Amino acid sequence: MTSPSLRDLRLMAKTPAQQISLGVLVCPSYRAFLRLLDRAVDYIASELSKNPQQLQNLSENQITIQIVRSLKMLGFLAHFELTTGGHCDIVVEWGDTGLWLGEAKKFVDDYSWICRIPAT
């Protein structure tokens, strides 16, 4: 019996998690890695949003740890609160040269303080 080809594996990957995990294994470029990581973050957020009542009392760090664990389970080399020239909530490595840095924020009230426009 021969091993399945990459084409066969792509056809067998039915769920988003399977497709993302396979993509991590065969990611040809940093640009493709970033697209795949964006898809993974969207998928994880979608999964977490299915049980908001169970997550609403978790801290920002507790939710971030769940996101990092999910990224790891999908096959990414992800870290929580790694120092890379500064403190970063989420760091995902690609090969020897690529880093994706993520800052986590839990929505509490509103973010108007971020975009304050000074009175004239």
N, C-alpha and C positions, 0 to 999 in steps of 0.2 A: 504494500500500500504506500502511495506517495503522499508527501505532505501537501496540504492545500496551498494553492497559489494565493498571492495577494488579492487577485480578482475574486477568487472563491471566498476568501475571508471577508472582503467587502460585501459580498452578496449575503453572507451568513450573519453579518452584523445588523440586526433588526432594530434594536433599541437605541435611543440616543447615547446612553452610557457605553454600549458596545462600540458604536461608531466613533465616539470620542476617544475611547481607549485604544482602538485600532489606529486612529489618526495620530495619537501620541507616539506610537511605535514607528510609524513610517513618515513622520513629518519631515519634508524635504528642505524647508527653509525657515528662517526666523519669521518672515512675514506670514507664512502658513501656520506656524506655531501661534502667532498672535491671534489669527482668525479662529483657530481651534480653541485657544484659551478663552476668548470672548464667548464662544459657543458654550464652553464648559461652565463659565460663570453664570450665563443666562440659564442654563439647565439646572444648576445647583440652586439658584435663586428661585426658580420655578418650583423645584421640589420642596424647598424650605417653606415657601408660601402656602403649601397645601395644609399645613398645620399651624397657623399663626397663633392660635390660643395657647399652644404648648410652648411657643418660643417667645412670647411677648415679655416674659419676666426675665429672660436671659440678658446678661450684660453684653455690651459690644464685643468684648474679648471672647466670651463664650460662643457667640454666634460666629465670630471670625475663626475660632478654632474648628467649628463644624465645617465651615467653608474650606479651610485648609485640609482637613481630613478627607473631605469629599474629593478635592483636587488630587490628593495622594491616591485615593482609591480608583480614580480614573486614569492613573498612571503618570501624573505630573510630579516633578520634583519640587514640592511646595514646602514652605517654611512659615511658621508663625513668629512674629517679632524678631526677625533676623536683623542684625546690624550690618548694613552694607553702605558704609560712608554716611550713615545716619540711621535712625530707627525707622523701621518700616513694618506695618502690620502684616502684610502678606508679600512674600518673595517667591517667585516661581522661576526656576532655572531652565534654560534650554542649552544643552551642550556645554561647551566650555566658554562660550562668549555671550550668550543671551540671558538677560535678566528682565523680568517683568515685576514691577513694584506696585503694590496696591495698598491704598489707605482705606480702612474700614470706618464707616460712620453709621451709627444707628439713628434713624429718624425718630425724633422725640416730639418736637412741636412744629417748628418751621426753620427754614434756613435763611431767613431774611437778614440775619446778622452777617452772613457771608457777603451779601451784595449791597451793603449799605451805601446809599448814595448821599454824599454830604449835601446839606442844605446850602443853597446859594443865596 
